[in-house]
Amino acid sequence: MAASRKILSKLFPGSEFQSKRDLMTSLTGILLEILLANIAMMLFFFFIPVIQNRFLIMNLHPLLVITVFIGIRHGYLSGLTAALVTSAAYIIGYLYSGLDLVLFFKVFDYYKFPIMFFAAGYTTGRIRDTYSRNVRNMRTANNEILEEYNKLEEDYRRTIFMYNELKEQIVGSEYSIFSLYEIATSLQTTNPEKVYTEAIGLLHKFIKATTIAIYTLESGGYLRLKLIYGEYGRKRSSIRFVDEPKYLKLVESKKPVRWTKEENEDFPLFSAPILDDNTVIGLINIDEIEFEHITEYSFSVFCVISEWINKALSQAIEIDRTYNVTGVSWSNLLKKNQFDMQLEEEEIRLEKYGLPYCYGKYKMLHTDIEMTVFSMRKVLRSVDFVCYDEETEILEILLPATGKGNYSIVTDRIKDALGETVEEIE
């Protein structure tokens, strides 16, 4: 069918045939048009005496006009078909006039008309076909030019995007030394909690992250939410990463990952493990970034910052482990000066990034601190902090990444765990 359409397109340059039905409809229509035109002319010949008497010798013959019209309208094959039908109609008119058919082929004044019909049908048809072919070629060339233009326009848009992206990187490189210095000085601290705080600020500033979550890795295969920046309600406070194959693979690989949202809408854009002595102790998730900054360049910057965070955190943990020993069995139970430093850090997080926290005080009604600590360990998370001041007999608790609405739940749990041994201080 494709080959036949190709042949027919050459025979009928001005027509497009998509199926046999289209072809038959077109041919039938042309033939019907030729027949109707000739039948109408012959009706004039048979019923109008003036035309009948001059029909055979008209200089501008009506049948010639029909042939020319069909040739111009449909091409040379249709013109030749029209010439054949009009010649037959002329011969019928000739015989109707009572003339001898042998004389028709001997007298030029008669047989010249069929010659004129075929010459006119072929010539006008060829002119029409040439015109149609030129129009079709020009249309094809125009479509090709439009396609090339669209490709060039798309390439231009990509080029402009790449130009702007490179421009941003080049402009950024102009102050990259200062940026590296800022990152280095921000993370230069002996307080691990301060490293976490600065990590939020660096990620927000340098990759335009708008939702950041930091988790700590706990026993039992759990990730516990430590810090959150952005939309608090969307983040899970606890994730059993051993049940999440992607998180499990991330923890095992110990390398940053750029997730694809098509795989899982709940997964973040970027994730990186937090390492201490090559052991995963936590996770950084970047859930939202300003749209124009979701690029490979941003992920590369994220990888660099996460690596620096790991180095700074490992150093701070080692120093804290060596010189700031709490002297108690539970690491979350801080000395007063350490607790005050942590509380101050939470204030900084709240002021700079709007990170929520809750703080509470309880009056101890007995002095068995070991029993209280044992009970508190069942109630509080591993990221929460407790301080007991022996002089004032005041128990203080600090709940990072906790909204005010959740504080009453924690308070009820503490009261249930400690019973009448403590009294909340307003």
C-alpha positions as CSV (number, residue, x, y, z in Angstrom):
1,M,0.0,0.0,0.0
2,A,2.9,2.3,0.8
3,A,4.4,1.7,-2.7
4,S,1.1,2.3,-4.4
5,R,0.6,5.5,-2.5
6,K,4.1,6.6,-3.7
7,I,3.2,5.9,-7.3
8,L,-0.1,7.6,-7.0
9,S,1.5,10.7,-5.4
10,K,3.6,11.0,-8.6
11,L,0.6,10.5,-10.9
12,F,-1.6,12.9,-8.8
13,P,0.9,15.4,-7.3
14,G,-1.7,17.6,-5.7
15,S,-3.4,14.8,-3.8
16,E,-2.6,12.8,-0.6
17,F,-4.1,9.3,-0.4
18,Q,-4.0,7.7,3.1
19,S,-6.0,4.6,2.2
20,K,-7.7,2.7,-0.6
21,R,-11.0,4.3,0.4
22,D,-9.5,7.8,-0.1
23,L,-8.1,6.8,-3.4
24,M,-11.4,5.4,-4.7
25,T,-13.3,8.3,-3.4
26,S,-11.0,10.8,-5.2
27,L,-11.0,8.9,-8.5
28,T,-14.7,8.4,-8.4
29,G,-15.2,12.1,-7.7
30,I,-13.0,13.2,-10.6
31,L,-14.7,10.8,-13.0
32,L,-18.1,11.9,-11.8
33,E,-17.2,15.5,-12.3
34,I,-16.0,14.8,-15.8
35,L,-19.1,12.9,-16.7
36,L,-21.5,15.5,-15.2
37,A,-19.8,18.3,-17.1
38,N,-20.0,16.5,-20.4
39,I,-23.6,15.3,-19.8
40,A,-24.6,18.9,-19.1
41,M,-22.9,20.1,-22.2
42,M,-24.6,17.4,-24.3
43,L,-28.0,18.3,-22.9
44,F,-27.4,21.8,-24.2
45,F,-26.4,20.4,-27.6
46,F,-29.5,18.2,-27.8
47,F,-32.1,20.7,-26.7
48,I,-30.9,24.1,-27.8
49,P,-31.0,24.3,-31.6
50,V,-28.6,27.3,-31.8
51,I,-25.9,25.4,-30.0
52,Q,-26.7,22.2,-32.0
53,N,-26.2,23.9,-35.3
54,R,-22.8,25.4,-34.3
55,F,-21.6,22.7,-32.0
56,L,-19.2,21.0,-34.4
57,I,-17.5,24.2,-35.6
58,M,-17.2,26.4,-32.4
59,N,-13.8,28.0,-32.3
60,L,-13.7,28.2,-28.5
61,H,-15.4,24.8,-28.0
62,P,-17.3,24.3,-24.7
63,L,-15.8,20.8,-24.5
64,L,-12.3,22.3,-24.7
65,V,-13.2,24.6,-21.8
66,I,-14.3,21.5,-19.8
67,T,-11.0,19.7,-20.6
68,V,-8.9,22.7,-19.7
69,F,-10.9,23.1,-16.4
70,I,-10.4,19.5,-15.4
71,G,-6.7,19.5,-16.3
72,I,-6.1,22.7,-14.3
73,R,-8.1,21.4,-11.4
74,H,-6.8,17.8,-11.1
75,G,-3.7,17.3,-13.2
76,Y,-2.6,15.8,-16.5
77,L,-4.1,12.3,-16.0
78,S,-7.5,13.7,-15.2
79,G,-7.0,16.1,-18.2
80,L,-6.4,13.2,-20.5
81,T,-9.4,11.4,-19.1
82,A,-11.5,14.5,-19.6
83,A,-10.1,14.8,-23.2
84,L,-11.1,11.2,-23.9
85,V,-14.7,11.7,-22.6
86,T,-15.1,15.1,-24.4
87,S,-13.8,13.5,-27.6
88,A,-16.3,10.8,-27.2
89,A,-19.0,13.4,-26.6
90,Y,-17.9,15.4,-29.7
91,I,-18.1,12.2,-31.9
92,I,-21.5,11.5,-30.5
93,G,-22.6,15.0,-31.4
94,Y,-21.0,14.5,-34.8
95,L,-22.9,11.3,-35.5
96,Y,-26.1,12.8,-34.1
97,S,-25.8,15.5,-36.9
98,G,-26.0,12.7,-39.5
99,L,-22.4,13.0,-40.7
100,D,-20.2,10.1,-41.9
101,L,-17.7,8.8,-39.4
102,V,-15.1,8.1,-42.2
103,L,-15.4,11.8,-43.2
104,F,-14.6,12.7,-39.6
105,F,-11.1,11.3,-39.9
106,K,-10.5,12.8,-43.3
107,V,-11.5,16.4,-42.6
108,F,-9.2,18.4,-40.4
109,D,-11.9,20.8,-39.3
110,Y,-13.5,17.9,-37.4
111,Y,-10.7,15.7,-36.1
112,K,-8.7,18.7,-35.0
113,F,-11.0,19.1,-32.0
114,P,-10.1,15.8,-30.3
115,I,-6.5,16.7,-30.9
116,M,-7.1,20.0,-29.2
117,F,-8.8,18.3,-26.3
118,F,-5.9,16.0,-25.6
119,A,-3.3,18.7,-26.1
120,A,-5.1,21.1,-23.8
121,G,-5.9,18.4,-21.2
122,Y,-2.2,17.2,-21.1
123,T,-0.7,20.7,-21.2
124,T,-2.9,22.3,-18.6
125,G,-2.6,19.2,-16.4
126,R,1.2,19.3,-16.6
127,I,1.2,22.9,-15.6
128,R,-1.1,22.1,-12.7
129,D,1.1,19.1,-11.7
130,T,4.3,21.2,-11.8
131,Y,2.7,23.9,-9.8
132,S,1.4,21.4,-7.2
133,R,4.8,19.6,-7.1
134,N,6.5,23.0,-6.5
135,V,4.0,23.9,-3.8
136,R,4.5,20.5,-2.1
137,N,8.3,20.8,-2.3
138,M,8.1,24.3,-0.9
139,R,5.8,23.1,1.9
140,T,8.2,20.2,2.7
141,A,11.1,22.5,2.7
142,N,9.2,24.9,4.9
143,N,8.4,22.1,7.4
144,E,12.1,21.0,7.4
145,I,13.1,24.6,8.0
146,L,10.5,24.9,10.9
147,E,11.8,21.6,12.4
148,E,15.4,22.9,12.2
149,Y,14.3,26.2,13.7
150,N,12.6,24.4,16.6
151,K,15.7,22.3,17.1
152,L,17.8,25.5,17.1
153,E,15.4,27.2,19.4
154,E,15.6,24.2,21.8
155,D,19.4,24.2,21.6
156,Y,19.4,27.9,22.2
157,R,17.2,27.4,25.3
158,R,19.6,24.7,26.6
159,T,22.6,26.9,25.8
160,I,21.1,29.8,27.7
161,F,20.3,27.5,30.6
162,M,23.8,26.1,30.6
163,Y,25.2,29.6,30.2
164,N,23.3,30.9,33.2
165,E,24.3,27.8,35.2
166,L,28.0,28.2,34.3
167,K,27.7,31.9,35.0
168,E,26.4,31.2,38.5
169,Q,29.2,28.8,39.1
170,I,31.8,31.3,37.7
171,V,30.4,34.1,39.8
172,G,30.3,31.7,42.8
173,S,33.9,30.8,42.2
174,E,34.9,34.4,42.5
175,Y,34.1,34.2,46.2
176,S,34.7,30.4,46.6
177,I,37.8,31.0,48.7
178,F,35.7,33.1,51.1
179,S,33.0,30.5,51.0
180,L,35.4,27.7,51.8
181,Y,36.8,29.8,54.6
182,E,33.3,30.5,55.9
183,I,32.4,26.7,55.9
184,A,35.7,25.9,57.6
185,T,35.3,28.5,60.4
186,S,31.7,27.6,60.9
187,L,32.5,24.0,61.6
188,Q,35.6,24.8,63.7
189,T,34.2,23.9,67.1
190,T,34.7,21.4,69.9
191,N,30.9,21.2,70.5
192,P,29.3,18.5,68.5
193,E,25.9,20.1,68.9
194,K,27.2,23.3,67.4
195,V,28.4,21.3,64.3
196,Y,24.8,20.2,63.8
197,T,23.6,23.8,64.1
198,E,26.1,25.1,61.6
199,A,25.3,22.2,59.2
200,I,21.7,23.5,58.9
201,G,22.9,27.0,58.1
202,L,25.5,25.9,55.6
203,L,23.1,23.7,53.7
204,H,20.5,26.4,53.6
205,K,22.9,29.0,52.4
206,F,25.0,27.1,49.8
207,I,22.5,24.8,48.2
208,K,19.3,26.8,49.0
209,A,17.8,23.9,51.0
210,T,14.4,24.8,52.4
211,T,13.6,21.5,54.3
212,I,16.4,19.7,56.1
213,A,16.2,16.8,58.6
214,I,19.1,15.4,60.6
215,Y,18.6,11.9,62.2
216,T,20.8,10.0,64.6
217,L,21.3,6.2,64.1
218,E,20.2,4.3,67.2
219,S,20.4,0.6,68.2
220,G,17.7,-1.6,66.8
221,G,18.0,-0.1,63.3
222,Y,16.2,3.2,64.0
223,L,16.8,6.7,62.8
224,R,15.7,9.2,65.4
225,L,15.0,12.8,64.4
226,K,17.5,15.2,66.0
227,L,17.0,18.5,64.1
228,I,14.5,19.7,61.5
229,Y,14.4,22.8,59.4
230,G,11.4,23.6,57.2
231,E,8.1,21.9,57.2
232,Y,8.0,20.1,60.6
233,G,4.7,18.2,60.1
234,R,5.9,16.2,57.1
235,K,8.9,14.5,58.9
236,R,8.8,11.2,60.7
237,S,10.4,11.4,64.1
238,S,11.5,7.8,63.8
239,I,12.4,5.7,60.8
240,R,13.3,2.0,61.0
241,F,15.9,2.1,58.3
242,V,16.5,-1.7,58.2
243,D,13.0,-1.9,56.7
244,E,13.8,0.7,54.1
245,P,16.1,-0.9,51.4
246,K,17.2,2.4,50.1
247,Y,18.3,3.7,53.5
248,L,19.9,0.4,54.3
249,K,21.9,0.6,51.1
250,L,22.9,4.2,52.0
251,V,24.1,3.2,55.4
252,E,26.1,0.3,54.0
253,S,27.7,2.4,51.2
254,K,28.5,5.4,53.5
255,K,28.2,7.7,50.5
256,P,25.8,10.6,49.6
257,V,22.9,9.7,47.3
258,R,20.8,11.8,45.0
259,W,17.3,10.2,45.0
260,T,14.8,10.3,42.1
261,K,11.4,11.5,43.2
262,E,9.8,9.2,40.6
263,E,10.9,6.2,42.6
264,N,9.3,7.3,45.8
265,E,7.7,10.7,46.5
266,D,8.3,10.3,50.3
267,F,12.1,10.1,49.8
268,P,14.3,13.2,50.0
269,L,16.2,14.8,47.2
270,F,19.6,14.3,48.7
271,S,20.9,12.1,51.6
272,A,24.3,11.7,53.2
273,P,25.5,9.6,56.1
274,I,27.0,11.2,59.2
275,L,30.2,9.4,60.0
276,D,32.4,9.1,63.1
277,D,35.5,7.1,62.7
278,N,34.0,5.6,59.5
279,T,30.9,4.4,61.4
280,V,27.5,5.8,60.4
281,I,26.0,7.6,63.4
282,G,23.3,9.6,61.6
283,L,21.8,10.9,58.4
284,I,21.3,14.2,56.7
285,N,18.2,14.5,54.5
286,I,17.5,17.4,52.1
287,D,13.8,17.2,51.3
288,E,13.2,20.5,49.5
289,I,15.4,22.9,47.5
290,E,14.5,26.1,45.7
291,F,13.5,24.8,42.3
292,E,16.2,26.4,40.2
293,H,18.9,25.0,42.4
294,I,17.9,21.3,42.0
295,T,21.0,20.6,39.9
296,E,24.0,18.3,39.7
297,Y,26.1,21.3,40.9
298,S,24.0,21.6,44.1
299,F,24.5,17.9,44.8
300,S,28.2,18.2,44.3
301,V,28.3,21.1,46.8
302,F,26.1,19.0,49.2
303,C,28.7,16.1,49.0
304,V,31.5,18.5,49.8
305,I,29.6,20.1,52.8
306,S,28.6,16.7,54.2
307,E,32.2,15.5,54.0
308,W,33.3,18.6,55.9
309,I,30.5,18.1,58.4
310,N,31.7,14.6,59.1
311,K,35.3,15.6,59.6
312,A,34.3,18.5,62.0
313,L,31.8,16.3,63.9
314,S,34.3,13.4,64.3
315,Q,36.9,15.9,65.7
316,A,34.4,17.5,68.0
317,I,33.1,14.2,69.3
318,E,36.6,13.0,70.0
319,I,37.4,16.1,71.9
320,D,34.2,16.0,73.8
321,R,34.7,12.4,74.6
322,T,38.2,13.1,75.9
323,Y,37.7,16.3,77.8
324,N,34.0,16.6,78.6
325,V,33.2,13.3,80.3
326,T,29.9,13.5,82.1
327,G,30.9,11.0,84.7
328,V,27.5,9.2,84.7
329,S,26.2,6.1,83.1
330,W,23.8,7.8,80.7
331,S,25.4,10.2,78.2
332,N,22.2,12.3,77.9
333,L,22.5,13.3,81.6
334,L,24.7,16.4,81.4
335,K,26.4,18.5,84.0
336,K,24.9,21.9,84.7
337,N,27.4,23.8,82.6
338,Q,27.1,21.4,79.7
339,F,23.3,21.5,79.9
340,D,23.3,25.3,79.9
341,M,25.6,25.2,76.8
342,Q,23.1,22.9,75.1
343,L,20.2,25.1,76.1
344,E,22.0,28.1,74.7
345,E,22.6,26.2,71.4
346,E,18.9,25.4,71.1
347,E,18.2,29.1,71.6
348,I,20.6,29.9,68.7
349,R,18.9,27.3,66.5
350,L,15.5,28.8,67.3
351,E,16.6,32.3,66.6
352,K,18.6,31.6,63.4
353,Y,16.5,28.9,61.8
354,G,13.2,28.7,63.7
355,L,14.1,25.2,65.0
356,P,11.6,24.3,67.8
357,Y,12.6,22.9,71.2
358,C,10.9,22.4,74.6
359,Y,12.4,23.0,78.1
360,G,11.0,21.9,81.4
361,K,11.9,21.9,85.2
362,Y,10.9,19.6,87.9
363,K,11.5,19.7,91.7
364,M,12.9,16.4,93.0
365,L,11.1,15.2,96.1
366,H,13.8,12.5,96.8
367,T,17.5,12.2,96.3
368,D,17.7,8.8,94.5
369,I,19.0,10.2,91.2
370,E,20.0,6.8,89.9
371,M,16.4,5.6,90.1
372,T,15.2,8.8,88.4
373,V,17.7,8.5,85.6
374,F,16.6,4.9,85.1
375,S,13.0,6.0,84.8
376,M,13.8,8.9,82.5
377,R,15.7,6.7,80.1
378,K,12.5,4.8,79.4
379,V,10.6,8.1,78.7
380,L,12.9,10.3,76.8
381,R,14.5,9.9,73.4
382,S,18.2,9.4,72.8
383,V,18.4,13.0,71.4
384,D,16.9,14.6,74.6
385,F,19.0,15.9,77.5
386,V,18.6,15.9,81.3
387,C,20.4,17.8,84.0
388,Y,20.2,17.4,87.8
389,D,21.4,20.2,90.0
390,E,22.2,18.7,93.4
391,E,22.3,22.1,95.1
392,T,18.8,23.1,94.1
393,E,17.5,19.6,93.6
394,I,16.1,20.7,90.3
395,L,15.7,18.3,87.4
396,E,15.8,20.0,83.9
397,I,14.9,18.4,80.6
398,L,15.6,19.6,77.1
399,L,13.7,18.3,74.1
400,P,15.3,19.3,70.7
401,A,13.2,19.3,67.5
402,T,10.0,19.2,69.5
403,G,7.0,21.5,69.0
404,K,5.2,23.1,71.9
405,G,2.2,20.9,71.2
406,N,4.1,17.7,72.0
407,Y,5.5,18.9,75.3
408,S,2.3,18.0,77.2
409,I,2.6,14.4,76.0
410,V,6.2,14.2,77.3
411,T,5.1,15.8,80.6
412,D,2.4,13.2,81.1
413,R,4.9,10.4,80.4
414,I,7.4,11.8,82.9
415,K,4.7,12.0,85.6
416,D,3.6,8.5,84.9
417,A,7.2,7.2,85.1
418,L,8.3,9.2,88.2
419,G,5.0,9.3,90.0
420,E,4.9,11.5,93.1
421,T,8.7,11.8,93.3
422,V,8.8,15.0,91.2
423,E,6.8,18.2,91.0
424,E,6.7,20.3,87.8
425,I,7.9,23.9,88.1
426,E,5.9,26.3,86.0
